[in-house]
Amino acid sequence: MGRIVVVGSSNADMVIKAPRLPRPGETVTSGAFFRARGGKGANQAVAAARAGGDVVMIGSVGVDPFGDDAVAGLEEDGIDTAHVMRTTAAPSGVALIMVDAAAQNVIAVAEGANALLSAADIRACEAAIASADVLVAQLEIPLDAVDEAIGIAHRHGVRVILNPAPACQLSDQLLARVGVLTPNASETELLTGISPEDDRSLLRAAEALLARGVGASVITLGAAGVFVATVDRHERVEPWPVTAEDTTGAGDVFSGTLAVALADGRPLGDAARFANAAAALSVTRRGAQPSAPRREEILALLQQRESA
């Protein structure tokens, strides 16, 4: 069982499933409300644990009911929460999410305690990071904390997966310490200036990311599959024909599950297929963490394609 350390956010997700997304100033009625555990870091941790990883979560939540629920949820999935910090200086993070009938979403986040996670907090967790097979990070916590975690992992020879979301500009120095970058199409465009609209532009964008120092680029394309590139080779991972219910958290499921597959020793292309199957399963269900599939479900879906 691979050891995965996830450094990142935890949020309480407040979700409305509506017929369509409202325009500015408009109210859309006939929605259905539910609450789910979320936050990109916690989502990735849960996805990794359900896919078979031995997972440690590093993050920050408030001393409030949302924080209590977040920690309890992680522990229900067997995740080590000893490094999830509790603070009275800010409430737990909250995300307000709207999902339309086509499973597209818009999200607004109040970072709360996530914004208080510091580089010093990360340094206090160095032993946990050093013991990992793979470190997973995203950008819903302060960038200096992400940079510190990646730096520690790099010094100790721990493979780094960075999901560059929410999208922002990143330095070449940071990217050079990333083993696998997992942007979606819009994040890829922000980092490269190239919109990945077809195979040619995908390859150009992937090569631009590799030129900035990442070990591999794994560009997620939703219903169009995944594009995997290293300096030696590139390939398209085909999509799964599923009917989407809610795409919230699918990228997090992909990154968390990819970490487990790589820690298990799978080659990158095979690991991307494993993670893509997990993400496909997740979009057929509501919510971020609730939608993350179990390892046996992922293997069963892969077996269906192999036997078809």
Helices and strands as residue ranges (DSSP letters): E 3-7, E 11-17, E 32-38, H 40-50, E 54-62, H 65-76, E 80-87, E 93-99, E 105-110, G 112-116, H 119-123, H 126-130, E 134-137, H 143-155, E 159-162, H 172-175, E 180-181, H 185-192, H 199-211, E 216-220, G 222-224, E 226-229, E 234-237, H 250-263, H 268-282, G 289-291, H 295-307
